[in-house]
Amino acid sequence: MRSTSGQHFIGLDHLRALAALLVVTWHFIPVGLYPPDAAPSLIPLALFDEGHTGVSLFMVLSGYLFAKLLDGRRILFRPFVRNRVLRLAPLLLVVCAYQWSKSPDPVRFLGDLARGFVLPTWPNGGWSIAIELQFYLLLPVILVLGRRTPWAVVAVVAAALALRMGVHLGRGNVQDFAYWTLGGRIDQFAAGMLAWRFRASFVGRGRTVGLLFAVFAFGWWLFDRAGGFYGTRDSIAWVFIPMAEALAWSALVAWYDGRTANALSPPSRLSRAVAFYGDVSYSIYLLHFFWVFKAARDLGETGFPMTNVYALMAAAFGFFLLMGVPAWITNRCIERPFMRWRRPYAVPLAPPAPAATQRPVLEY
């Protein structure tokens, strides 16, 4: 993960690779092919069986990274938005153009693209990119409030929690709102930002973070055994699931980033290999939709044991590794050329003026 300034955070690339692997595994395992009691008995593997939590990890990483890059700096909003468009739009537009060319109703597809800025209608997982864009519009405000007091960021999470509870009480179902909209994802962006602010509480405390994440993994295993994403549509648990994911992943991100940033030895070959998949994870995320469902279906037709969740996860891992090839090509040919046009979007916060001459200024 290399920022506009050229900084490289290899630990965050490792975690981006994990997030992409979780999502790919989630899509590779056929829906409803085996009952909930056939879910993995090994608790950590529930994270892959319900790998949609990888999207939550991506959101936490976004909040954490921007808090890290903008620590002690003032964001220049127009260059920031320009950079994010240059980073995300080229490959997304290529994917959308291809899907439009294959659409049986091109006019309706264009309407879905227009609605996708608000509703989850962009193809190939593009709905999560729309949520990222919505978060970017709020980022300057959250940064200003967060510098005054971290409780302001906590208040954002509390407001989202209250809103989800209101939606659940009013509709009897909050899953769609919690999963597909910023109303659920804002917890994860905010938690990532808070994790950077309080990173000293996690760095060097691997046992504490491990215990916290083990509790989350056990809860995720219970969620998986209860039917997971498709079996809990009307559960009140979806009021709290985004926040639980946010807390667990943000703690892991802060700890792991601190651990890798303070490493004295150069990265090993394995570390660089994992980082490669993190570096091309955006391409993997958008492209794997073209092949993942067909690959799983074709595998089943060969007589592969499709009711064995462990065998499916192993096959999903192989598919993920193969996705590195097309992802590398699109990363080099489509993403990187536009990334060269990015420009710095942050400046150091001005030191306070002497009391006798200090005047109020607008930061943004």
N, C-alpha and C positions, 0 to 999 in steps of 0.2 A: 504494500500500500504506500504509494509515493504521493506526497502532497504537492500543491502548486509550487511551494518553496523548495521542493526537492528532498524533503525529509522522508525517510523510509522507516516504517514501523513494522518489522517483520512479524512480531507477535500478533498484531492485528490482522496481518495477511493469513496467519495460521487459523485464526478464528473465523475469518471470512470463508476459508476453505471448508471448515467444519459446518458453517451455516449452509453453504451450497450443497454439501454432501447430505445434510439432513433433509433439505428440500427435495433433492433428487431421489433419495430413498423413499420418501413419503409418496412421491408420484409413481415410483417404479412398482411398489407393492399394490396389486390390484385391489380396488375397493370392494369390500364385502365378500372376498373370496374365502375367508375363514372367519369363524365366529370369534367374539371377543375373548373367550376362554382359551383360544389358540394363540393369543398374543404372547410375546416372549416372556418367559419366566425370569430371565435375567433382567434385573431392574434397569440398568443403564440403557439397555437396548430399546426400552419403551420410547426414549427420545428419538430414535430413528423410526420406530413403528408409527409414531405420531410426529413425523419430522417437520410438520408445518411450523413447529417452534423455531425452525431455522430462520423464518422470516422475522421473528421477534429478535433473534440474535443480530440479524442485519440491522434492524432499527436501533438497537442498543449501541451497536458499533458506530452508527452514524452520529448519534447524540454524543457519544464519548469522543469521537474523533474531532468533531467541530468544537467541542468544549476545550479539547487539548490544543488545537491549532489556534484558537482565539483567546486563550488564556492570557490576560494582560494586554489584549489588543482590541481595537475597535473595528467592527466589520464595515466594509464599504459595500453597501447592499447591491448596487447595480453590477459591479464586477463580480460579486459573489454569485448572483443569479446567472450571469453570463457564463461563468466557469461551470456551474452545475449543469446548465443546458448543454454546453460543449462536452461535458463528461457523459451525460446520460442520453441525450437526444439522438445522436447519430445512429447507434445500433438499434435503439427502439424504433426509430423511423423506418429503418431497413426492414425490421421484423414486421412492423405494421403494414408496410407497403406490400410485402410478400403475402401476408395474410389477406390483405384486401384483394390482391390479384386472384386468390383462390376462393374468395367469398361467393356464395350463391346469390347474395343480395348486396352488391357493392354500396348502394345508396344507404342502406340501413347500417352497414359497417362504418361508413363515414360518420353517421349519426352517433354510433357507439364511441367512436374516437373523440367526438366533441363532448359527449357526456362523461367521458372517462376522466376529465379533470375533477369531477365531483363524485361520480359513481364508479364502482369497480367493473368497468367495461373494456378496459384496454386488454389486448390479447397477451398470451404467453407470460402471465404473471405481472403484466404491466400495471395492474391496479396498485401494487405496492410502491411502484415508482411514482405514481400520482400522489400517494400519501406522503412520500418523501418531499415532493414539490410543495405540498400544503404545509409541511413542517418547516420548510425553508422560509416561507412567508412569515411564520411566527418566530423564527429563530432570533432575529434582532431584539424583539420585545422580551423574549425569555432570557436572553443574555443580559439585558439591562436590569430586569427584575432580579435575576440570579446574582448579579454583582452586589446588589444592595443587601440581599439576604437570601440564603438558600431555601428558606421557608417559602419563598414565593414560588420556587419550582415545585416544592412539595404540594403547595396549594393547587397547582395545575393538575397534578396527579389526583388529588382529593376531589377536585371539581369533575374530572373525567370519571372517577369512581361513582360519584353521586349521580352523574348524568346516565351512566350505564344502569344504575339501580332504578332510576326513573323510567328508562326505556323498558326494562324488564317488567316493572310493575304495571306499566301502561299497555305493553303489547303481549306480555307473557313469554317473550322470546327476545333475547338480547345478543344471541350468538353472531348474527350477521353484522350488527352494529359494532360489536366488540372486535370482530376479526377483520372486517373489510374496510373499516373507516378509521379516520384519525382519532375518533372518540375512544377507540381501544388502543391504538398504537402510540398515542401521545405519552402514555405511561412509560413506554420503552425508550423513546427519545429522551424524555426527562430523566429517567433513571440513569441512562448513559452519561448525561451531563453531570448529574450528581456524583456518579462514580468517579469521574475525573476530579471533581471538587474535593472529594473525601478519599482520594486514592491512597493516602497514607494509612488509612484504616484497614486497607486490604493488602498492601505490599508487605511481603514477608510473613504473612499470616495464612499460609497455605492450609493449615489444619482447620482454621475457622471457616475459610471459604469453602473447603472441601466438605465440611459438615453441613453448611448452608445448602450447597449444591446437592448433597446427598438427600437432604430432606425434600428438595424440589424434585429430584429424580424419582424418589419414592412416591410423591404425590402424583407425578406424571404417569408412573406405572399404574397407580390406582385409577387414574383417569382413563388410561388405555384399556384396562380391564373392564371398566364400566361402559365401554363402547366407543371411547375416544371422540374424535371430532364429529363423526356422523351419528353417534349414539347418544349424544348429550345436547341436542339442539335446543331443547327447552329448559335446560338446567340453569339454575341461578348461579352455578359455578362460573359461568362466563362473565359475570360481573367482576370476578376477582382474578380470573385466569391471566389476563394481560398484565396485571400488576405483579402476580407471582412470577411470571416469566421475566418481567423487567428486573425484579430484585435479584433473581438467581443469575441471570446472564450478566447483569451489570457488575455484580461482585466478581464473577469469573473473569470478565474483561479487564477490570482494574487490576486484579491480582496478576493475571497472565501478562499483561502489557508491562507491568512493573518488573516482573521476573525476567522477561526477555530483554527489556531495555537495559537492565543492569548486568546482563551476562558479560563475563569477561572474555570468553573464548569466541572466535568467529563462528557463524552458523555452520552446522554440519550439512552434508549433502542431503540428508533426509529433511532437515529444516528448510533448506532452499527448495526442495521438491514440493513440500507442502505449501510453502509460500507462493510458488508458481501457481498452484491451483487457487489460492486466494487472490492473486493478482488478476487472474482471468475469470474470477467468480461471477462477475456481472455478465460476461458472455455465456458462461455455463448456465446461469439462471434463466436467461432469455431463450437460449437455443435448445435446451434439453427438452422443451415441450414438443419440438418437432419430431423427436424420436422415442421418447421415454415410454409412452403408452404402447406404441407398436412393438418396441423391443421386448417389453414384458409379455405382450400377447403372443408374439412369435416364439418366444422362449417356451411358453406354455404348450405350444403346439408341437414342440420337439419331445414332449414327455417329461420336461423338467418338473420336479416336485413343487408345484405352485402353492400347495397348502402348507409348506414348511417355511415358516417365517425366517428361520436362520439361513436357509439356502437362498431365499429371496434377497435377504440383506447382502449376502456375499455377491450375488449377481448384480445387485444395485451398485455395489462398490466397484465392480469391474466396469459397469456402464459409466460410472462417474469418471473413472480413470481415462476411458476412451474419449469422453467429452472434452478432455484437455486438448485434443487435436483441433477440432473445429473452433473451439474457444480461443486457442492461440492465434489461429488465422484471422478471425474477426477482430480480436483484440489488436493485432498488429496492423491490419488493413483498414479497419473502420474506426475503432476507438482512439488509438494513439495519434493518428494524424491530426485529429481535432483537438486533442489534449495539448498539443504544442501551442495552440492559440490562447491558452489560459494565461491570465495575468494575476499578480498578487491582489488580494481583496481585503487585506487587513493592515492596519497601521497601529503602532504602539499607542496605548492610551496616553494622552498628554498629562504631564505631571501637574499637580494642582498649583494654581497661581498663588503668589503671596496674598495674605488676607487683605492687605490694604488695596490691592488692585484687582482682586478676584471678581470675575463677572460670570453670571450664569451662561452656560452654553448648551446648545442642543447637540447631543452626541451623534445623532443619526440625521 
